[in-house]
Amino acid sequence: MAGAIEDRASTVPAEPLTGWMRGSLWFGLVAVTVYIGSWAIAGQIREGYDPVEQAISELFELAAPWASRGLLTAGLALSGVAFLLLAPTLHRALPGRGWLGPALVVLAGVGTLGALAAPCSAGCPGFGTSPTDTWHVVSAGIGYGALASAPLAFGWRLRRDVPRLAGWSTSLGAVSVVLFAVYVSGVVPGATGLWQRVFNTTADAWYLLIVVRLLRDDPR
């Protein structure tokens, strides 16, 4: 009850949204949704592809048919640009102090675009197999790590001003980081593609939550 009272008393957004800020929020909402839809649809239409076992990157690998590759290229490009635009908006619109959260959102965008710029070779053999595959793995790792951990940073930033939203941010961030660690470490064998999709979608859910909250509470 106390948390609810504090949330009602807090102002989200922290300052009135400008037209540019509202535009970036709407763009982020659409872009993240398109990205999720792109890998979901591409995974179904590519013949012989198993979303449970295979990584999302394999849908736009160099050997991928254009049907799946085109979908993922569009989804990744939109989401990468969206994160770069969202970072300054979230920094200005959300209460509290600290650059860690916005910086991680920027890294998520840079990593996403970096992975897109270097599609992996057939089967995505991984780090060290070729310069392009190494670039892809490093970029994707940076992007995914930042994507998953940004909600934790914002949860800490929001803890005094908007405790309920901070709680949701911390919860979603903690789940996405743990699932990301499981995915990267391979501690749970099998279902690699499933683990990737679950942590990715959990993190993306936070971005959608924040964007919807800011747009909903904007006086205009």
Secondary structure, DSSP 8 states (H G I E B T S, - for coil): -HHHHHHHHS-SSSS---HHHHHHHHHHHHHHHHHHHHHHHHHHHSTT--TTTS-GGGGGSTTS-HHHHHHHHHHHHHHHHHHHHHHHHHHHHS-S--SHHHHHHHHHHHHHHHHHHS---TT---TTS-HHHHHHHHHHHHHHHHHHHHHHHHHHHHTTT-HHHHHHHHHHHHHHHHHHHHHHHT-S-S-HHHHHHHHHHHHHHHHHHHHHHHHHH---
